[in-house]
Amino acid sequence: MGLFTYTLAGVGFLLIGVYESFLSSSQTLTLTTSTKPKTTPLSSSSITTFIAISLFSFFFILNSVISLIDASNSRDPTGIVLQLEVISIASLFLLYSVLGLLKHSNCSVKLPLPILNLICLFGFVEEFLLFCLQRKDPSGIENRYFDLLLVPIMVCIFSTILELKSPESDFPRLGRGVGLILQGMWFVQMGFAFYSSLMVNGCYLHEKSRGNYTVKCKGHRDYHRGRAIATLQFNCSLALLVALIAGGYSIVCKKIGVGGEFMKYRPIGAEMQPVDNQARFTLDSDGDDDIDNENGIKEEGNVVSHKVLEAVLVPVQGVNGNGSHH
């Protein structure tokens, strides 16, 4: 049951994040390629997203109620408190989705977009505190997984704060979608790491109730190996996410037709070809030119010297002739 719950939760986060990222990126690229100015903010989530969040939140509340009943039957006060916290978080997101649907409907009750984003921010902050302060067993391997889960939650918090500051931009919505995708991937990973045969060797799951569990190991080396494997799994998830984002972005660009003018490029050596053709020369031509230039300079020098000599000698001869007659 735990594997099914984590997998379903991860797939829900993943689908919502993919849909939000696709919408925000396509809208941003469309506005980039179009010449029309942006008149209305597109940062608000769509009706489909709000419906998905409402169903997703209702599933979390139902699952937490079942776990709350199990914790009550098992006389586990820690499990009861944990499920109450999960119910409060899911209720915030359910309120966010319902108010978002009212905003998109013809109902007279419409809250401004900053109020919706503020409710969403409170939900992410409460989720962050839940996994940050949840230390049922200080030495449990699950604490390492919860610490790594704080990274995508922080991405969602930071993106929501940016959306509060600039609601007309779609980039915060894109960042929040990426954070939701990473959350979904990590929830699926935690489900297989806790409730399947993919658990670290030497470790086992100890459950006090349906929602209160810890992963214990036999020795000190097993604890270190379990934490190291968790870090490695998270790094692989990040690498996979980067590859998926790059592939998805290229597909969206190709679908919308972005970069048509920028993709028309010439080879690096194309602009150098005319210069190369003009710069072709032979040693004979250069040598002949140099010889002709030198001969011309010498001939001009000889002509000038002859003229100077004639200008000097003619008066001298005239003077000598006149003296001889007298």
Backbone hydrogen bonds, N-H to C=O, Kabsch-Sander energy under -0.5 kcal/mol:
donor,donor_aa,acceptor,acceptor_aa,energy
5,T,1,M,-2.2
6,Y,2,G,-2.5
7,T,3,L,-2.5
8,L,4,F,-2.6
9,A,5,T,-2.4
10,G,6,Y,-2.7
11,V,7,T,-2.6
12,G,8,L,-2.0
13,F,9,A,-2.4
14,L,10,G,-2.5
15,L,11,V,-2.6
16,I,12,G,-2.2
17,G,13,F,-2.5
18,V,14,L,-2.4
19,Y,15,L,-2.4
20,E,16,I,-2.4
21,S,17,G,-2.5
22,F,18,V,-2.4
23,L,19,Y,-2.3
24,S,20,E,-2.5
25,S,21,S,-2.4
26,S,22,F,-2.3
27,Q,23,L,-2.4
28,T,24,S,-2.2
29,L,25,S,-2.5
30,T,26,S,-2.1
31,L,27,Q,-2.3
32,T,28,T,-1.8
33,T,29,L,-1.9
34,S,30,T,-1.9
39,T,37,P,-0.7
43,S,167,P,-0.6
50,F,46,S,-1.9
51,I,47,I,-2.4
52,A,48,T,-2.4
53,I,49,T,-2.6
54,S,50,F,-2.2
55,L,51,I,-2.3
56,F,52,A,-2.5
57,S,53,I,-2.8
58,F,54,S,-2.1
59,F,55,L,-2.1
60,F,56,F,-1.9
61,I,57,S,-2.4
62,L,58,F,-2.5
63,N,59,F,-2.6
64,S,60,F,-2.5
65,V,61,I,-2.1
66,I,62,L,-2.0
67,S,63,N,-2.2
68,L,64,S,-2.4
69,I,65,V,-2.2
70,D,66,I,-2.0
71,A,67,S,-2.6
72,S,68,L,-2.1
73,N,69,I,-2.2
74,S,70,D,-2.1
75,R,72,S,-0.7
76,D,71,A,-2.7
80,I,76,D,-1.7
81,V,77,P,-2.2
82,L,78,T,-2.3
83,Q,79,G,-2.1
84,L,80,I,-1.8
85,E,81,V,-1.9
86,V,82,L,-2.1
87,I,83,Q,-2.2
88,S,84,L,-2.0
89,I,85,E,-2.1
90,A,86,V,-2.6
91,S,87,I,-2.0
92,L,88,S,-1.7
93,F,89,I,-1.8
94,L,90,A,-2.1
95,L,91,S,-2.5
96,Y,92,L,-2.3
97,S,93,F,-2.2
98,V,94,L,-2.4
99,L,95,L,-2.5
100,G,96,Y,-1.8
101,L,97,S,-2.2
102,L,98,V,-2.2
103,K,99,L,-1.8
104,H,100,G,-1.6
105,S,101,L,-0.9
110,K,108,S,-1.1
115,I,112,P,-0.7
116,L,112,P,-1.4
117,N,113,L,-2.4
118,L,114,P,-2.0
119,I,115,I,-2.1
120,C,116,L,-2.3
121,L,117,N,-2.3
122,F,118,L,-2.3
123,G,119,I,-1.9
124,F,120,C,-2.0
125,V,121,L,-2.4
126,E,122,F,-2.3
127,E,123,G,-2.0
128,F,124,F,-2.3
129,L,125,V,-2.3
130,L,126,E,-2.0
131,F,127,E,-1.9
132,C,128,F,-1.9
133,L,129,L,-2.3
134,Q,130,L,-0.6
135,R,133,L,-1.2
140,G,137,D,-2.0
141,I,215,V,-2.1
143,N,140,G,-1.0
144,R,141,I,-1.1
145,Y,141,I,-1.1
146,F,142,E,-2.3
147,D,143,N,-2.3
148,L,144,R,-1.9
149,L,145,Y,-1.5
150,L,146,F,-0.8
150,L,147,D,-0.7
151,V,148,L,-1.2
153,I,149,L,-1.4
154,M,150,L,-2.3
155,V,151,V,-1.7
156,C,152,P,-2.0
157,I,153,I,-2.3
158,F,154,M,-2.8
159,S,155,V,-2.3
160,T,156,C,-2.2
161,I,157,I,-2.1
162,L,158,F,-2.1
163,E,159,S,-1.9
164,L,160,T,-1.7
165,K,161,I,-1.6
166,S,162,L,-2.7
169,S,166,S,-1.4
174,L,170,D,-1.8
175,G,171,F,-2.5
176,R,172,P,-2.3
177,G,173,R,-2.0
178,V,174,L,-2.1
179,G,175,G,-2.1
180,L,176,R,-2.2
181,I,177,G,-2.1
182,L,178,V,-2.2
183,Q,179,G,-2.1
184,G,180,L,-2.5
185,M,181,I,-2.4
186,W,182,L,-2.1
187,F,183,Q,-2.4
188,V,184,G,-2.0
189,Q,185,M,-1.9
190,M,186,W,-2.5
191,G,187,F,-2.2
192,F,188,V,-2.0
193,A,189,Q,-2.1
194,F,190,M,-1.9
195,Y,191,G,-2.3
196,S,192,F,-0.7
198,L,192,F,-0.5
199,M,196,S,-1.1
203,C,200,V,-1.7
204,Y,216,K,-2.9
206,H,214,T,-3.2
207,E,205,L,-0.5
208,K,212,N,-2.6
209,S,212,N,-1.7
213,Y,211,G,-0.6
214,T,206,H,-2.1
216,K,204,Y,-2.2
216,K,214,T,-0.7
218,K,202,G,-2.1
223,Y,219,G,-1.6
224,H,220,H,-1.9
225,R,221,R,-2.7
226,G,222,D,-2.4
227,R,223,Y,-2.2
228,A,224,H,-2.3
229,I,225,R,-2.3
230,A,226,G,-1.8
231,T,227,R,-2.1
232,L,228,A,-2.3
233,Q,229,I,-2.6
234,F,230,A,-2.0
235,N,231,T,-2.2
236,C,232,L,-2.2
237,S,233,Q,-2.0
238,L,234,F,-2.3
239,A,235,N,-2.3
240,L,236,C,-2.4
241,L,237,S,-2.3
242,V,238,L,-2.4
243,A,239,A,-2.1
244,L,240,L,-2.4
245,I,241,L,-2.6
246,A,242,V,-2.4
247,G,243,A,-2.3
248,G,244,L,-2.9
249,Y,245,I,-2.6
250,S,246,A,-1.9
251,I,247,G,-1.9
252,V,248,G,-2.4
253,C,249,Y,-2.5
254,K,250,S,-2.2
255,K,251,I,-2.3
256,I,252,V,-2.5
257,G,253,C,-2.1
258,V,253,C,-2.0
260,G,257,G,-0.7
263,M,259,G,-1.9
264,K,261,E,-0.6
265,Y,263,M,-1.3
270,A,267,P,-1.5
271,E,267,P,-0.6
273,Q,269,G,-0.6
273,Q,270,A,-1.0
276,D,272,M,-2.0
277,N,273,Q,-2.4
278,Q,274,P,-2.3
279,A,275,V,-1.5
280,R,277,N,-0.9
286,D,282,T,-2.0
287,G,283,L,-2.7
288,D,284,D,-3.2
289,D,285,S,-2.7
290,D,286,D,-2.5
291,I,287,G,-2.7
292,D,288,D,-3.3
293,N,289,D,-2.6
294,E,290,D,-2.5
295,N,291,I,-3.1
296,G,292,D,-2.9
297,I,293,N,-2.4
298,K,294,E,-2.5
299,E,295,N,-3.2
300,E,296,G,-2.8
301,G,297,I,-2.2
302,N,298,K,-2.6
303,V,299,E,-2.8
304,V,300,E,-2.3
305,S,301,G,-2.2
306,H,302,N,-2.6
307,K,303,V,-2.5
308,V,304,V,-2.1
309,L,305,S,-2.3
310,E,306,H,-2.8
311,A,307,K,-2.2
312,V,308,V,-1.5
313,L,309,L,-3.2
314,V,310,E,-2.0
316,V,312,V,-0.9
317,Q,313,L,-2.6
318,G,314,V,-2.3
319,V,315,P,-2.1
320,N,316,V,-2.2
321,G,317,Q,-2.4
322,N,318,G,-2.1
323,G,319,V,-1.7
324,S,320,N,-1.4
325,H,321,G,-1.7
326,H,322,N,-1.5
